[in-house]
Amino acid sequence: MLAALLMAYVALFRPAVIERVVEEGVGAVVGPDRYSPCESTNGITRCFTRRSLATATTTVCAIQSPAFASSTLVAGGVKFNTSSTTATIVEIARSATAFATTTSITRAALAANATPFVVASTSAVTELESPAWVFDPGQWLVVSMQGGAGTFSPTGFCQATFEVIN
């Protein structure tokens, strides 16, 4: 009888158990697609842009480099699904505006109806030259088409990857 009373006493007066659940987001990404234009890993920031080509103009693409810091062009280029019905010259350049090709990075001749991927490549420079692939904050990577007849109505895309210089 004493054991039963002791158990009843403990059952009535035992302290309540309080559990605290803390939920934290871990920032996981499901799948390969991410939609932030810039991402940082271990202090290195890269910014990514891809856009469709413009039509009825000689400036078919312009991508602005990061406005918050100088950067280097890691990779870039333009893919033509349709280009021009006449032979043309494609130029990829760095510029202070979206409508000029001030510092040439690459020039390529395209045959009529060609559908290439033109890569923004650079050649070696001397110590006194400013490399074409180094962009001041907010400069533009510009793709232009020249030659042929009339304006251009290409389809396709251009893309660029910039690495921020901290």
Summary of the structure (lengths in Angstrom):
residues: 166
radius of gyration: 28.9
end to end distance: 78.4
largest distance: 108.0
contacts: 422
relative contact order: 0.29
helix: 7%
strand: 43%
